[in-house]
Amino acid sequence: MRTYVTINISDISNIDFSEVVETSADTIRKSLDGTQFIIKYNTEPSFITNGTVVPLQTLTHSEALILMQTADWSEQLVE
């Protein structure tokens, strides 16, 4: 099962992209204000297990989809 975590952008340099689905800092999804990003993985990465990076929140796929639809992560359509 894939796990999704949000992380402070200040931790981007601590991400080992060989341990997550995203391939580089260029392929992550950032919050609209640029302060957070989300990554996904199947096996918990060493940078999380050793405490180098502390996720802000841990989400399932369904929870991540809901988060991505919020005003903090997605431009809202004006009708």
Contacts in CASP RR format, 6 or more apart in sequence:
PFRMAT RR
TARGET T0000
AUTHOR 0000-0000-0000
METHOD contacts of the structure
MODEL  1
MRTYVTINISDISNIDFSEVVETSADTIRKSLDGTQFIIKYNTEPSFITN
GTVVPLQTLTHSEALILMQTADWSEQLVE
1 42 0 8 1.000
1 60 0 8 1.000
2 21 0 8 1.000
2 40 0 8 1.000
2 41 0 8 1.000
2 42 0 8 1.000
2 61 0 8 1.000
3 40 0 8 1.000
3 41 0 8 1.000
3 42 0 8 1.000
3 44 0 8 1.000
3 58 0 8 1.000
3 59 0 8 1.000
3 60 0 8 1.000
4 38 0 8 1.000
4 39 0 8 1.000
4 40 0 8 1.000
4 58 0 8 1.000
4 59 0 8 1.000
4 60 0 8 1.000
4 61 0 8 1.000
4 63 0 8 1.000
4 64 0 8 1.000
5 38 0 8 1.000
5 39 0 8 1.000
5 40 0 8 1.000
5 41 0 8 1.000
5 48 0 8 1.000
5 55 0 8 1.000
5 56 0 8 1.000
5 57 0 8 1.000
5 58 0 8 1.000
5 59 0 8 1.000
6 31 0 8 1.000
6 36 0 8 1.000
6 37 0 8 1.000
6 38 0 8 1.000
6 55 0 8 1.000
6 56 0 8 1.000
6 57 0 8 1.000
6 59 0 8 1.000
6 67 0 8 1.000
7 15 0 8 1.000
7 36 0 8 1.000
7 37 0 8 1.000
7 38 0 8 1.000
7 39 0 8 1.000
7 53 0 8 1.000
7 55 0 8 1.000
7 56 0 8 1.000
8 35 0 8 1.000
8 36 0 8 1.000
8 56 0 8 1.000
9 30 0 8 1.000
9 34 0 8 1.000
9 35 0 8 1.000
9 36 0 8 1.000
9 37 0 8 1.000
11 53 0 8 1.000
12 25 0 8 1.000
12 28 0 8 1.000
12 37 0 8 1.000
14 47 0 8 1.000
14 52 0 8 1.000
14 53 0 8 1.000
15 25 0 8 1.000
15 39 0 8 1.000
15 45 0 8 1.000
15 47 0 8 1.000
15 53 0 8 1.000
16 45 0 8 1.000
16 46 0 8 1.000
16 47 0 8 1.000
17 23 0 8 1.000
17 24 0 8 1.000
17 25 0 8 1.000
19 41 0 8 1.000
19 43 0 8 1.000
19 45 0 8 1.000
19 46 0 8 1.000
19 47 0 8 1.000
20 39 0 8 1.000
20 40 0 8 1.000
20 41 0 8 1.000
20 45 0 8 1.000
21 39 0 8 1.000
21 40 0 8 1.000
21 41 0 8 1.000
21 42 0 8 1.000
22 28 0 8 1.000
22 39 0 8 1.000
22 40 0 8 1.000
28 37 0 8 1.000
28 38 0 8 1.000
28 39 0 8 1.000
29 37 0 8 1.000
29 38 0 8 1.000
29 68 0 8 1.000
29 73 0 8 1.000
30 36 0 8 1.000
30 37 0 8 1.000
31 37 0 8 1.000
31 72 0 8 1.000
31 73 0 8 1.000
32 71 0 8 1.000
32 72 0 8 1.000
32 73 0 8 1.000
32 74 0 8 1.000
32 75 0 8 1.000
33 72 0 8 1.000
36 56 0 8 1.000
38 64 0 8 1.000
38 67 0 8 1.000
38 68 0 8 1.000
40 64 0 8 1.000
45 53 0 8 1.000
46 52 0 8 1.000
47 53 0 8 1.000
48 54 0 8 1.000
48 55 0 8 1.000
59 67 0 8 1.000
67 73 0 8 1.000
68 74 0 8 1.000
END
